[in-house]
């Protein structure tokens, strides 16, 4: 009887050790970020037209929206957009944007929300402003040269 009790004790001890090892492995996987998804970054920069901030009245707003590219071009593919309001100096900030390539759209709504004073030139259907987002440097955009060589300032 004593030998059987010893075997049960060893068996229970081994089972507990195995269970603890499995739990530890599972916690290590979760802590390592196996389900985190894509890296998200803050996107900031300055929007201008010929080097100057866009002029807007007290009743207007400059709206900038980032759309994942090329996902935004596919009609049946779902995507998230990332809006920002541009301040009077042309500065913008968008938080929690997954790293990747984006189409930038711009509307100068003055008065808000009625008139786009840019006449739709930078809406989703017509914008040519495509940038790679990595969160390492501000992205400055000049609407006078939206497709041209663009700079990432550090």
HELIX and SHEET records of a PDB file:
HELIX    1   1 UNK A    2  UNK A   31  1                                  30    
HELIX    2   2 UNK A   71  UNK A   73  5                                   3    
HELIX    3   3 UNK A  143  UNK A  145  5                                   3    
SHEET    1   A 3 UNK A  91  UNK A  98  0                                        
SHEET    2   A 3 UNK A  40  UNK A  48 -1                                        
SHEET    3   A 3 UNK A 141  UNK A 142  1                                        
SHEET    1   B 4 UNK A  81  UNK A  86  0                                        
SHEET    2   B 4 UNK A  61  UNK A  68 -1                                        
SHEET    3   B 4 UNK A 100  UNK A 109 -1                                        
SHEET    4   B 4 UNK A 129  UNK A 133 -1                                        
SHEET    1   C 2 UNK A 138  UNK A 139  0                                        
SHEET    2   C 2 UNK A 152  UNK A 153 -1                                        
END                                                                             
